[in-house]
Each structure stands twice: as structure tokens, then as C-alpha cells.
Amino acid sequence: MYTGEHGSYSGNGYVYQFRGSLSEMKNDLNQLYQFEWINEKTRAIIIQLTLYNSNTKLFTSVTFLSEFLSSTAIISTARFEPLNFYLFSSLLQLVLMIIYMGFTLYFMYIEIRLLIKLKQKYFSQFWSLIQLSIIGCSWASVAIYIWRFKESIRIRKLFSEKNVYINFQLIVYINDILTYLFGFCCFFGLIKFVHLSRINHRSYLFLRTLAYAKRRFILFTMIFSLIYLSFICLFYLLFASKIFSCSTLLHTTQMLFEIILMKFDTIELFEADAVLGPIVLTLFIFTVVFMCLNMFVAIINDSFRQAKDEKLDDDHMISYMFDRFLCWTRKVDSDMKMK
């Protein structure tokens, strides 16, 4: 499946492979032109290349996509995906992988004990779900990593043969899944790190601020989502046929987010409609940027003031470590009694 700016294409259609020298490829292009291989019924042309750099030992999958629109316009996109087929690129990566999986096994042991102890109450705890997400993404990454390595072995065998085109579409798809899993691991791991750093005074103050603002954040998110969705529909219905940035709902969402960051060029919006363009842009900036964001800042400030006024124990780190030590000694005593 190939995704472009204006649609998705399965790849089912006429296929032609270019082989030989550059002059032979030019002759092939002339023949395709004579046979009218591209005509008024053509919707997309997909060109795939496979490159190999012997210096860096990297393969590169190159995909060019040209979309033929009904308005006689041609939209071209390109994607370059470098791939490394080695199981471990360095000894350091192997060591870090072993350490990471060791921690994963250790946390699995802890979570299994908690699951046996708490039973159904285990799944009602937020941090238990975060821990399960980290473990699940970690083992899924290992499985996808092994799958990519097996696919690389198959491609190496094909690469050793002559005059054989190697389609990297499957391994690029596998590599994308692996990248997504790494991203989820980092996301859940960062949340877990914030939870573990609660023994720090500043981190604890930050968590208490979020705790005080939790309910108001939920209400603010609901209101902000409705307002933002309304402006997405407004911009899409007004400028879908005039501005490329509003051609789809996803592009419209991205454009409005760039306006919030003040990184959007408003010239094309004014050129699309000299009256409605400035009006809707001013309305969006006044409603979202000034009102909603100021409301968000006010919630943070008020929650921070409440958390700061709360009496915090300066020795909470020592008490936390002492409590953990007592839990560990009780565990050791119980194990000794069982023996």
C-alpha cells in the first residue's frame, strides 16, 4: 500500500522493470511513450529503486509517487528509507540490549507477583497498566526485530543473485512497526521515569500540580477539543478547494496547529479569500490562542499555587527510602521463616 497526498494505492496495475544500461532504459521509456503507457486514465505512477552503499553498508529503499488528479495537476512525493540489516551494529548495542532485557525480565517478575497478590485490583491501577505497556512493547519489539533480521537474510540471498529486483516494501513496513514500538517504549518509559523521580522535591511539586489540575484539565480538554474541531470543519469547508493545506482534514489539523505555534504563512489564506480569510484567522487566533491558551496557563498557575502552599516534608526522600527498606526486610524475614 502506497500513501500519497491525495489517496492510497495498492500497487495493483501494470508493472515494468528497467534493466540494462542507461541507453537501454531510455529506449524502454520511448517504447512506453509510444504504447501510451501513461494516458488520461492513469491515476498514479510508482517508481521504486533499491540502492546500496558499500562504504556504510546500508541499503536504501527509494519510492517516487506521482499522483494524477482530476484537475490535471500532478503531485509528486518521495520517500527514502535507509536500512541496516545487521543484527547488532556494534558491541555496545549488544550490551545495552542485554541490560535492557534483563531489566524487563526483572520487572516482569515484580509485576507477576503483584498480579498474584492483587488479582483483579491490579488492572485498576494506572501505574500497573503503564508497566504492562512497557513490558508488552519491549517483547513486541524483540519479536519484530527478529522478524526483520530473518527478512534481511532472505534479501541478502536475493542480492547475491544477478538481475533480480529486490522489493523492500515488506521490510520497510516491518521497520516502521519497529520504530513505532520504540517510540511507545520511550513514551511509557518517560512516564515511568517521572513517577520514579517523585522523591525529588521539584518533581514531587510538579506531580502535585498535575494532581490538583487533573479534574480541570479534563474539562478544559473537552472544551478545547470541541472548539478546535469546530475550527477544523470551518477551515476545511471554506478553503478545501482553494488551499492545499486544507485539502484534507489531517492537513487542516496540521495547519491550525502551526497557526497556534505562529509558524504558518498566512499569505495563501488571504489570497484564497480576501474577506473570509482574515476574518476566520482572526477569530481562530482570538479564540484558541488568546482565550484557550490563557485559560490553560491560568489552570497551571492556580494548581501550582495550591501545590506550593501545601506543606511538603523535606525529609520525604529519607522516609521513602526507609519505608522501602522496611518492606525489603519484612520480605527477607518471611522468606527465612518459610525456609
TORKOL-4160 file (C-alpha; in steps of 0.2 Angstrom, whole numbers, padded with zeros to 4 digits, m for minus):
339
<pt num="1" X="0000" Y="0000" Z="0000"/>
<pt num="2" X="0007" Y="0017" Z="m0005"/>
<pt num="3" X="0000" Y="0033" Z="0003"/>
<pt num="4" X="0001" Y="0049" Z="m0006"/>
<pt num="5" X="m0005" Y="0067" Z="m0003"/>
<pt num="6" X="m0022" Y="0063" Z="m0011"/>
<pt num="7" X="m0025" Y="0045" Z="m0009"/>
<pt num="8" X="m0019" Y="0027" Z="m0006"/>
<pt num="9" X="m0014" Y="0015" Z="m0019"/>
<pt num="10" X="m0012" Y="m0004" Z="m0018"/>
<pt num="11" X="0001" Y="m0006" Z="m0031"/>
<pt num="12" X="m0010" Y="m0017" Z="m0042"/>
<pt num="13" X="m0008" Y="m0012" Z="m0060"/>
<pt num="14" X="0004" Y="m0013" Z="m0074"/>
<pt num="15" X="0022" Y="m0016" Z="m0069"/>
<pt num="16" X="0038" Y="m0013" Z="m0079"/>
<pt num="17" X="0056" Y="m0017" Z="m0074"/>
<pt num="18" X="0070" Y="m0007" Z="m0081"/>
<pt num="19" X="0086" Y="m0016" Z="m0084"/>
<pt num="20" X="0102" Y="m0014" Z="m0093"/>
<pt num="21" X="0112" Y="0002" Z="m0097"/>
<pt num="22" X="0106" Y="0020" Z="m0097"/>
<pt num="23" X="0104" Y="0020" Z="m0116"/>
<pt num="24" X="0093" Y="0004" Z="m0115"/>
<pt num="25" X="0082" Y="0012" Z="m0101"/>
<pt num="26" X="0080" Y="0027" Z="m0112"/>
<pt num="27" X="0074" Y="0016" Z="m0126"/>
<pt num="28" X="0062" Y="0007" Z="m0115"/>
<pt num="29" X="0055" Y="0024" Z="m0110"/>
<pt num="30" X="0052" Y="0029" Z="m0128"/>
<pt num="31" X="0043" Y="0012" Z="m0131"/>
<pt num="32" X="0032" Y="0015" Z="m0116"/>
<pt num="33" X="0028" Y="0033" Z="m0123"/>
<pt num="34" X="0024" Y="0025" Z="m0140"/>
<pt num="35" X="0012" Y="0012" Z="m0132"/>
<pt num="36" X="0004" Y="0026" Z="m0122"/>
<pt num="37" X="0008" Y="0018" Z="m0106"/>
<pt num="38" X="0003" Y="0034" Z="m0097"/>
<pt num="39" X="m0014" Y="0041" Z="m0103"/>
<pt num="40" X="m0029" Y="0050" Z="m0096"/>
<pt num="41" X="m0035" Y="0035" Z="m0086"/>
<pt num="42" X="m0018" Y="0034" Z="m0076"/>
<pt num="43" X="m0021" Y="0039" Z="m0058"/>
<pt num="44" X="m0003" Y="0036" Z="m0050"/>
<pt num="45" X="0014" Y="0031" Z="m0056"/>
<pt num="46" X="0025" Y="0022" Z="m0043"/>
<pt num="47" X="0044" Y="0021" Z="m0046"/>
<pt num="48" X="0054" Y="0010" Z="m0034"/>
<pt num="49" X="0073" Y="0010" Z="m0033"/>
<pt num="50" X="0085" Y="0000" Z="m0022"/>
<pt num="51" X="0102" Y="0007" Z="m0018"/>
<pt num="52" X="0117" Y="0000" Z="m0009"/>
<pt num="53" X="0131" Y="0010" Z="m0001"/>
<pt num="54" X="0146" Y="m0001" Z="0001"/>
<pt num="55" X="0156" Y="0011" Z="0012"/>
<pt num="56" X="0142" Y="0012" Z="0025"/>
<pt num="57" X="0135" Y="m0005" Z="0021"/>
<pt num="58" X="0117" Y="0002" Z="0021"/>
<pt num="59" X="0103" Y="m0002" Z="0009"/>
<pt num="60" X="0091" Y="0012" Z="0004"/>
<pt num="61" X="0073" Y="0010" Z="m0002"/>
<pt num="62" X="0068" Y="0024" Z="m0013"/>
<pt num="63" X="0050" Y="0027" Z="m0018"/>
<pt num="64" X="0044" Y="0040" Z="m0030"/>
<pt num="65" X="0025" Y="0043" Z="m0031"/>
<pt num="66" X="0016" Y="0054" Z="m0044"/>
<pt num="67" X="m0002" Y="0057" Z="m0042"/>
<pt num="68" X="m0013" Y="0062" Z="m0057"/>
<pt num="69" X="m0028" Y="0072" Z="m0051"/>
<pt num="70" X="m0044" Y="0075" Z="m0060"/>
<pt num="71" X="m0039" Y="0094" Z="m0061"/>
<pt num="72" X="m0025" Y="0089" Z="m0072"/>
<pt num="73" X="m0012" Y="0093" Z="m0058"/>
<pt num="74" X="0002" Y="0081" Z="m0054"/>
<pt num="75" X="0008" Y="0079" Z="m0036"/>
<pt num="76" X="0024" Y="0071" Z="m0033"/>
<pt num="77" X="0031" Y="0064" Z="m0017"/>
<pt num="78" X="0047" Y="0054" Z="m0012"/>
<pt num="79" X="0052" Y="0043" Z="0002"/>
<pt num="80" X="0070" Y="0037" Z="0006"/>
<pt num="81" X="0071" Y="0024" Z="0019"/>
<pt num="82" X="0089" Y="0018" Z="0024"/>
<pt num="83" X="0090" Y="0001" Z="0031"/>
<pt num="84" X="0104" Y="m0008" Z="0041"/>
<pt num="85" X="0102" Y="m0027" Z="0040"/>
<pt num="86" X="0115" Y="m0032" Z="0054"/>
<pt num="87" X="0108" Y="m0039" Z="0070"/>
<pt num="88" X="0119" Y="m0028" Z="0080"/>
<pt num="89" X="0128" Y="m0014" Z="0073"/>
<pt num="90" X="0141" Y="m0013" Z="0087"/>
<pt num="91" X="0146" Y="m0022" Z="0103"/>
<pt num="92" X="0139" Y="m0008" Z="0114"/>
<pt num="93" X="0122" Y="m0010" Z="0106"/>
<pt num="94" X="0123" Y="m0029" Z="0111"/>
<pt num="95" X="0127" Y="m0025" Z="0129"/>
<pt num="96" X="0114" Y="m0012" Z="0130"/>
<pt num="97" X="0101" Y="m0024" Z="0123"/>
<pt num="98" X="0106" Y="m0037" Z="0136"/>
<pt num="99" X="0105" Y="m0025" Z="0150"/>
<pt num="100" X="0088" Y="m0018" Z="0144"/>
<pt num="101" X="0080" Y="m0036" Z="0143"/>
<pt num="102" X="0087" Y="m0040" Z="0160"/>
<pt num="103" X="0078" Y="m0026" Z="0167"/>
<pt num="104" X="0062" Y="m0031" Z="0158"/>
<pt num="105" X="0063" Y="m0049" Z="0165"/>
<pt num="106" X="0066" Y="m0041" Z="0182"/>
<pt num="107" X="0050" Y="m0030" Z="0181"/>
<pt num="108" X="0040" Y="m0045" Z="0174"/>
<pt num="109" X="0044" Y="m0055" Z="0189"/>
<pt num="110" X="0039" Y="m0040" Z="0200"/>
<pt num="111" X="0023" Y="m0037" Z="0190"/>
<pt num="112" X="0018" Y="m0056" Z="0191"/>
<pt num="113" X="0020" Y="m0056" Z="0210"/>
<pt num="114" X="0009" Y="m0040" Z="0211"/>
<pt num="115" X="m0004" Y="m0048" Z="0200"/>
<pt num="116" X="m0005" Y="m0064" Z="0210"/>
<pt num="117" X="m0006" Y="m0053" Z="0226"/>
<pt num="118" X="m0019" Y="m0040" Z="0220"/>
<pt num="119" X="m0028" Y="m0051" Z="0207"/>
<pt num="120" X="m0042" Y="m0041" Z="0198"/>
<pt num="121" X="m0037" Y="m0025" Z="0208"/>
<pt num="122" X="m0020" Y="m0025" Z="0199"/>
<pt num="123" X="m0028" Y="m0019" Z="0182"/>
<pt num="124" X="m0037" Y="m0005" Z="0190"/>
<pt num="125" X="m0021" Y="0004" Z="0195"/>
<pt num="126" X="m0014" Y="0016" Z="0182"/>
<pt num="127" X="0005" Y="0013" Z="0185"/>
<pt num="128" X="0002" Y="m0006" Z="0183"/>
<pt num="129" X="m0005" Y="m0003" Z="0166"/>
<pt num="130" X="0010" Y="0008" Z="0162"/>
<pt num="131" X="0022" Y="m0006" Z="0167"/>
<pt num="132" X="0012" Y="m0018" Z="0157"/>
<pt num="133" X="0013" Y="m0007" Z="0142"/>
<pt num="134" X="0032" Y="m0006" Z="0144"/>
<pt num="135" X="0034" Y="m0024" Z="0145"/>
<pt num="136" X="0022" Y="m0028" Z="0131"/>
<pt num="137" X="0031" Y="m0015" Z="0119"/>
<pt num="138" X="0048" Y="m0022" Z="0124"/>
<pt num="139" X="0044" Y="m0040" Z="0120"/>
<pt num="140" X="0034" Y="m0035" Z="0104"/>
<pt num="141" X="0050" Y="m0025" Z="0098"/>
<pt num="142" X="0061" Y="m0041" Z="0101"/>
<pt num="143" X="0049" Y="m0051" Z="0090"/>
<pt num="144" X="0048" Y="m0038" Z="0076"/>
<pt num="145" X="0067" Y="m0036" Z="0077"/>
<pt num="146" X="0070" Y="m0055" Z="0074"/>
<pt num="147" X="0057" Y="m0054" Z="0060"/>
<pt num="148" X="0067" Y="m0040" Z="0052"/>
<pt num="149" X="0083" Y="m0050" Z="0054"/>
<pt num="150" X="0075" Y="m0065" Z="0045"/>
<pt num="151" X="0069" Y="m0054" Z="0031"/>
<pt num="152" X="0086" Y="m0047" Z="0029"/>
<pt num="153" X="0093" Y="m0064" Z="0027"/>
<pt num="154" X="0081" Y="m0068" Z="0013"/>
<pt num="155" X="0085" Y="m0051" Z="0005"/>
<pt num="156" X="0104" Y="m0055" Z="0006"/>
<pt num="157" X="0101" Y="m0071" Z="m0004"/>
<pt num="158" X="0092" Y="m0062" Z="m0017"/>
<pt num="159" X="0105" Y="m0048" Z="m0018"/>
<pt num="160" X="0119" Y="m0061" Z="m0022"/>
<pt num="161" X="0109" Y="m0066" Z="m0037"/>
<pt num="162" X="0111" Y="m0056" Z="m0053"/>
<pt num="163" X="0097" Y="m0046" Z="m0062"/>
<pt num="164" X="0085" Y="m0048" Z="m0049"/>
<pt num="165" X="0075" Y="m0034" Z="m0042"/>
<pt num="166" X="0073" Y="m0033" Z="m0023"/>
<pt num="167" X="0057" Y="m0026" Z="m0017"/>
<pt num="168" X="0060" Y="m0018" Z="0000"/>
<pt num="169" X="0041" Y="m0014" Z="0003"/>
<pt num="170" X="0039" Y="m0028" Z="0016"/>
<pt num="171" X="0055" Y="m0024" Z="0026"/>
<pt num="172" X="0051" Y="m0005" Z="0026"/>
<pt num="173" X="0034" Y="m0009" Z="0033"/>
<pt num="174" X="0042" Y="m0020" Z="0047"/>
<pt num="175" X="0055" Y="m0006" Z="0051"/>
<pt num="176" X="0041" Y="0006" Z="0053"/>
<pt num="177" X="0032" Y="m0005" Z="0065"/>
<pt num="178" X="0048" Y="m0007" Z="0075"/>
<pt num="179" X="0051" Y="0012" Z="0075"/>
<pt num="180" X="0033" Y="0014" Z="0082"/>
<pt num="181" X="0036" Y="0002" Z="0096"/>
<pt num="182" X="0052" Y="0010" Z="0100"/>
<pt num="183" X="0043" Y="0027" Z="0101"/>
<pt num="184" X="0029" Y="0019" Z="0113"/>
<pt num="185" X="0043" Y="0011" Z="0124"/>
<pt num="186" X="0051" Y="0029" Z="0126"/>
<pt num="187" X="0034" Y="0037" Z="0129"/>
<pt num="188" X="0029" Y="0025" Z="0143"/>
<pt num="189" X="0047" Y="0024" Z="0150"/>
<pt num="190" X="0047" Y="0043" Z="0152"/>
<pt num="191" X="0030" Y="0042" Z="0161"/>
<pt num="192" X="0038" Y="0029" Z="0172"/>
<pt num="193" X="0053" Y="0039" Z="0175"/>
<pt num="194" X="0043" Y="0054" Z="0180"/>
<pt num="195" X="0034" Y="0043" Z="0193"/>
<pt num="196" X="0051" Y="0036" Z="0200"/>
<pt num="197" X="0058" Y="0054" Z="0201"/>
<pt num="198" X="0044" Y="0059" Z="0213"/>
<pt num="199" X="0056" Y="0058" Z="0228"/>
<pt num="200" X="0064" Y="0074" Z="0221"/>
<pt num="201" X="0057" Y="0090" Z="0229"/>
<pt num="202" X="0054" Y="0099" Z="0212"/>
<pt num="203" X="0047" Y="0083" Z="0203"/>
<pt num="204" X="0036" Y="0080" Z="0218"/>
<pt num="205" X="0029" Y="0098" Z="0216"/>
<pt num="206" X="0026" Y="0095" Z="0198"/>
<pt num="207" X="0016" Y="0079" Z="0201"/>
<pt num="208" X="0006" Y="0088" Z="0215"/>
<pt num="209" X="0002" Y="0102" Z="0202"/>
<pt num="210" X="m0004" Y="0090" Z="0190"/>
<pt num="211" X="m0014" Y="0081" Z="0203"/>
<pt num="212" X="m0023" Y="0097" Z="0208"/>
<pt num="213" X="m0026" Y="0102" Z="0190"/>
<pt num="214" X="m0032" Y="0084" Z="0184"/>
<pt num="215" X="m0051" Y="0087" Z="0185"/>
<pt num="216" X="m0050" Y="0105" Z="0177"/>
<pt num="217" X="m0038" Y="0098" Z="0164"/>
<pt num="218" X="m0051" Y="0085" Z="0159"/>
<pt num="219" X="m0065" Y="0099" Z="0157"/>
<pt num="220" X="m0053" Y="0110" Z="0148"/>
<pt num="221" X="m0048" Y="0096" Z="0136"/>
<pt num="222" X="m0066" Y="0093" Z="0132"/>
<pt num="223" X="m0070" Y="0111" Z="0129"/>
<pt num="224" X="m0054" Y="0114" Z="0119"/>
<pt num="225" X="m0057" Y="0098" Z="0108"/>
<pt num="226" X="m0074" Y="0105" Z="0103"/>
<pt num="227" X="m0068" Y="0122" Z="0099"/>
<pt num="228" X="m0053" Y="0115" Z="0089"/>
<pt num="229" X="m0064" Y="0103" Z="0080"/>
<pt num="230" X="m0076" Y="0116" Z="0075"/>
<pt num="231" X="m0062" Y="0127" Z="0068"/>
<pt num="232" X="m0056" Y="0112" Z="0058"/>
<pt num="233" X="m0073" Y="0109" Z="0050"/>
<pt num="234" X="m0074" Y="0128" Z="0046"/>
<pt num="235" X="m0057" Y="0130" Z="0038"/>
<pt num="236" X="m0060" Y="0113" Z="0028"/>
<pt num="237" X="m0077" Y="0118" Z="0021"/>
<pt num="238" X="m0071" Y="0136" Z="0017"/>
<pt num="239" X="m0054" Y="0133" Z="0009"/>
<pt num="240" X="m0053" Y="0114" Z="0004"/>
<pt num="241" X="m0054" Y="0118" Z="m0014"/>
<pt num="242" X="m0043" Y="0134" Z="m0013"/>
<pt num="243" X="m0028" Y="0129" Z="m0002"/>
<pt num="244" X="m0018" Y="0113" Z="m0002"/>
<pt num="245" X="m0015" Y="0115" Z="0017"/>
<pt num="246" X="m0034" Y="0112" Z="0019"/>
<pt num="247" X="m0036" Y="0099" Z="0006"/>
<pt num="248" X="m0039" Y="0085" Z="0019"/>
<pt num="249" X="m0045" Y="0085" Z="0037"/>
<pt num="250" X="m0027" Y="0080" Z="0043"/>
<pt num="251" X="m0019" Y="0094" Z="0033"/>
<pt num="252" X="m0031" Y="0106" Z="0041"/>
<pt num="253" X="m0027" Y="0100" Z="0058"/>
<pt num="254" X="m0009" Y="0102" Z="0055"/>
<pt num="255" X="m0011" Y="0119" Z="0048"/>
<pt num="256" X="m0021" Y="0125" Z="0063"/>
<pt num="257" X="m0008" Y="0118" Z="0075"/>
<pt num="258" X="0005" Y="0128" Z="0065"/>
<pt num="259" X="m0005" Y="0143" Z="0067"/>
<pt num="260" X="m0005" Y="0141" Z="0086"/>
<pt num="261" X="0014" Y="0140" Z="0085"/>
<pt num="262" X="0014" Y="0155" Z="0075"/>
<pt num="263" X="0024" Y="0146" Z="0061"/>
<pt num="264" X="0011" Y="0147" Z="0047"/>
<pt num="265" X="0012" Y="0158" Z="0032"/>
<pt num="266" X="m0005" Y="0167" Z="0031"/>
<pt num="267" X="m0002" Y="0174" Z="0013"/>
<pt num="268" X="m0010" Y="0160" Z="0004"/>
<pt num="269" X="m0025" Y="0161" Z="0016"/>
<pt num="270" X="m0028" Y="0179" Z="0012"/>
<pt num="271" X="m0026" Y="0175" Z="m0007"/>
<pt num="272" X="m0039" Y="0162" Z="m0006"/>
<pt num="273" X="m0052" Y="0174" Z="0001"/>
<pt num="274" X="m0048" Y="0192" Z="0004"/>
<pt num="275" X="m0063" Y="0194" Z="0016"/>
<pt num="276" X="m0066" Y="0177" Z="0024"/>
<pt num="277" X="m0048" Y="0173" Z="0026"/>
<pt num="278" X="m0043" Y="0187" Z="0038"/>
<pt num="279" X="m0060" Y="0185" Z="0047"/>
<pt num="280" X="m0058" Y="0167" Z="0051"/>
<pt num="281" X="m0040" Y="0168" Z="0055"/>
<pt num="282" X="m0043" Y="0182" Z="0067"/>
<pt num="283" X="m0057" Y="0173" Z="0075"/>
<pt num="284" X="m0046" Y="0157" Z="0077"/>
<pt num="285" X="m0031" Y="0167" Z="0085"/>
<pt num="286" X="m0043" Y="0176" Z="0097"/>
<pt num="287" X="m0052" Y="0161" Z="0102"/>
<pt num="288" X="m0039" Y="0147" Z="0103"/>
<pt num="289" X="m0023" Y="0157" Z="0106"/>
<pt num="290" X="m0028" Y="0170" Z="0117"/>
<pt num="291" X="m0043" Y="0163" Z="0126"/>
<pt num="292" X="m0040" Y="0144" Z="0127"/>
<pt num="293" X="m0021" Y="0145" Z="0130"/>
<pt num="294" X="m0023" Y="0159" Z="0143"/>
<pt num="295" X="m0036" Y="0148" Z="0152"/>
<pt num="296" X="m0023" Y="0133" Z="0151"/>
<pt num="297" X="m0010" Y="0144" Z="0159"/>
<pt num="298" X="m0022" Y="0150" Z="0172"/>
<pt num="299" X="m0026" Y="0132" Z="0177"/>
<pt num="300" X="m0007" Y="0128" Z="0179"/>
<pt num="301" X="m0004" Y="0144" Z="0189"/>
<pt num="302" X="m0018" Y="0141" Z="0201"/>
<pt num="303" X="m0014" Y="0122" Z="0203"/>
<pt num="304" X="0005" Y="0127" Z="0206"/>
<pt num="305" X="0000" Y="0139" Z="0219"/>
<pt num="306" X="m0010" Y="0126" Z="0229"/>
<pt num="307" X="0004" Y="0113" Z="0227"/>
<pt num="308" X="0016" Y="0126" Z="0233"/>
<pt num="309" X="0006" Y="0131" Z="0248"/>
<pt num="310" X="0004" Y="0113" Z="0253"/>
<pt num="311" X="0016" Y="0108" Z="0267"/>
<pt num="312" X="0029" Y="0097" Z="0260"/>
<pt num="313" X="0040" Y="0086" Z="0270"/>
<pt num="314" X="0058" Y="0090" Z="0266"/>
<pt num="315" X="0063" Y="0073" Z="0273"/>
<pt num="316" X="0051" Y="0063" Z="0261"/>
<pt num="317" X="0065" Y="0056" Z="0252"/>
<pt num="318" X="0073" Y="0048" Z="0268"/>
<pt num="319" X="0056" Y="0042" Z="0274"/>
<pt num="320" X="0053" Y="0034" Z="0257"/>
<pt num="321" X="0069" Y="0025" Z="0257"/>
<pt num="322" X="0066" Y="0020" Z="0275"/>
<pt num="323" X="0049" Y="0013" Z="0270"/>
<pt num="324" X="0056" Y="0003" Z="0256"/>
<pt num="325" X="0070" Y="m0004" Z="0267"/>
<pt num="326" X="0057" Y="m0010" Z="0280"/>
<pt num="327" X="0047" Y="m0018" Z="0266"/>
<pt num="328" X="0063" Y="m0027" Z="0260"/>
<pt num="329" X="0067" Y="m0033" Z="0277"/>
<pt num="330" X="0050" Y="m0040" Z="0280"/>
<pt num="331" X="0051" Y="m0049" Z="0264"/>
<pt num="332" X="0068" Y="m0057" Z="0269"/>
<pt num="333" X="0061" Y="m0062" Z="0286"/>
<pt num="334" X="0046" Y="m0070" Z="0278"/>
<pt num="335" X="0057" Y="m0080" Z="0266"/>
<pt num="336" X="0068" Y="m0085" Z="0280"/>
<pt num="337" X="0053" Y="m0092" Z="0290"/>
<pt num="338" X="0046" Y="m0101" Z="0275"/>
<pt num="339" X="0063" Y="m0110" Z="0274"/>
